[in-house]
Amino acid sequence: MTPLVAAAVLLAAVTHACWNAIAHRITDKLVGFTLISGGGMLIGLALAPFVPLPAAGAWPYLTLSAVLHVTYYALLMRSYRLGDFGQAYPIARGSAPLFVTVLAAVFADEYPGLWQGAGIVIACAGLGGVALWGLRGRRPDRPAIVAALATGSSIAAYTVVDGIGVRASGAPLGYVAWLMILEGFAVPLYALWRWRGSFLTKLRPQAVVGLLGAALSVLAYGLVLWAQTRAALAPVAALRESSILVGAAIGTFLFKEQFGVVRVAAAGLLVVGIGLMLT
């Protein structure tokens, strides 16, 4: 991984944590994700005429990825309804590179080395600490943990699918544009059906912040897809999840969530494990 690729992935990590914070801050999760996914679709439609069309071999991956992304949005909405941002975000993002490592070995023939294997073990320990240590001394919130882990598995699935698909596309920007188009209409269509007659009224108060989240989301994932054309999938996924620290900081300072010393240490252990996965 070159310094340029690493810098792109780190920028993606920061922007990703920021758009997730926006999604969490909007009280009505369906409003937030309608604006973010729908805004991403509009960006894709604006970009598509000016970028190359993905090669034919990439379209099956684009189609599958769109389905996986819609599943991811549904699981992420549920995670943010059930749990605190400072818990749901680290679990979802921290579990993803562990799943990616397994899936990349199975489907992309990319196997972890000794240090990467050690990183997986350490990251699992940190992940357990983040997940099982209840906020403010409460017992672990099992439904929230399960939802966040399911979100992490969906992240891993679309990461591997997109990693293979964007390499087959021959046009990373074209792949990004069409992925945003294909994945972006499902949540707004559901919201349009659910809010018959009041669709725009529901969206208008949060439109500006929601569309900002959409722009950050497209930028974050576009950078990751570009990086996946220039480095192995698991290290890119691992470095991307340095966003865990950004998410923990946002949860503590913006949402006033009590993260706690033990969970800070656990999150740090998780990041150390992810760092070893990059070696």
Secondary structure, 3 states (H helix, E strand, C coil): CCHHHHHHHHHHHHHHHHHHHHHHHCCCHHHHHHHHHHHHHHHHHHHHHHCCCCCHHHHHHHHHHHHHHHHHHHHHHHHHHHCCHHHHHHHHHHHHHHHHHHHHHHHCCCCCCHHHHHHHHHHHHHHHHHHHCCHHHCCCCHHHHHHHHHHHHHHHHHHHHHHHHHHHHCCHHHHHHHHHHHHHCHHHHHHHHHCCCCHHHHHHHHHHHHHHHHHHHHHHHHHHHHHHCCCCHHHHHHHHCCHHHHHHHHHHHCCCCCCCHHHHHHHHHHHHHHHHHCC
